[in-house]
């Protein structure tokens, strides 16, 4: 199982999913109307390392973090 955490203002509780890659996660989250607005702008980290490809293989125990853009001063 892979843990999905949503950081910052996304305000969603973590999920635990049986998925093999980020493409599967993207498909699942696109069905969630609240998440659609975040998906295009979020950075994604797997086990605290930023990734750019949806083809990254995920293994049991991995953690995926969705990091929305933030602004601050």
C-alpha positions as CSV (number, residue, x, y, z in Angstrom):
1,X,0.0,0.0,0.0
2,X,1.1,3.5,-0.8
3,X,0.3,6.5,1.5
4,X,-0.8,9.7,-0.2
5,X,-0.4,12.9,1.8
6,X,-1.9,16.3,0.8
7,X,0.1,19.2,2.1
8,X,-0.7,22.9,2.7
9,X,-4.1,24.3,1.8
10,X,-5.4,21.1,0.0
11,X,-6.9,20.1,3.4
12,X,-7.5,16.5,2.6
13,X,-6.9,13.5,4.9
14,X,-4.1,11.1,3.8
15,X,-5.1,8.1,1.7
16,X,-3.7,4.6,1.6
17,X,-4.0,3.1,-1.9
18,X,-2.9,-0.1,-3.7
19,X,-1.3,1.6,-6.8
20,X,1.7,0.8,-8.9
21,X,2.6,4.3,-10.3
22,X,1.7,7.9,-10.3
23,X,-0.5,7.5,-13.4
24,X,-2.8,5.4,-11.4
25,X,-2.9,8.0,-8.7
26,X,-3.7,10.7,-11.2
27,X,-6.6,8.7,-12.6
28,X,-8.1,8.2,-9.1
29,X,-7.7,11.8,-8.1
30,X,-9.2,13.2,-11.3
31,X,-12.5,11.6,-10.2
32,X,-12.4,13.9,-7.1
33,X,-13.8,17.3,-8.0
34,X,-12.0,19.0,-5.1
35,X,-8.7,17.6,-6.3
36,X,-9.0,18.5,-9.9
37,X,-8.1,22.2,-9.3
38,X,-4.9,21.2,-7.5
39,X,-3.6,18.5,-9.8
40,X,-2.3,20.8,-12.6
41,X,-0.3,23.0,-10.1
42,X,1.0,20.6,-7.5
43,X,4.6,19.3,-7.3
44,X,4.9,15.7,-6.4
45,X,7.4,13.9,-4.2
46,X,7.9,10.2,-3.7
47,X,9.6,9.4,-0.4
48,X,10.5,13.1,0.0
49,X,12.2,13.4,-3.4
50,X,10.6,15.6,-6.1
51,X,9.6,13.7,-9.3
52,X,8.5,14.8,-12.7
53,X,7.3,11.6,-14.3
54,X,4.0,9.8,-13.8
55,X,5.8,6.5,-14.7
56,X,7.7,6.3,-11.4
57,X,7.2,2.8,-10.0
58,X,5.6,2.8,-6.5
59,X,6.3,0.1,-4.0
60,X,4.6,-1.1,-0.8
61,X,5.3,1.4,2.0
62,X,6.1,4.4,-0.3
63,X,4.8,7.9,0.5
64,X,3.6,10.3,-2.2
65,X,3.2,13.9,-1.2
66,X,1.2,16.5,-3.2
67,X,2.7,19.9,-2.7
68,X,0.6,22.8,-3.8
69,X,2.2,26.1,-4.8
70,X,2.4,28.5,-2.0
71,X,3.3,32.2,-1.6
72,X,4.6,33.9,1.4
73,X,6.6,36.8,2.5
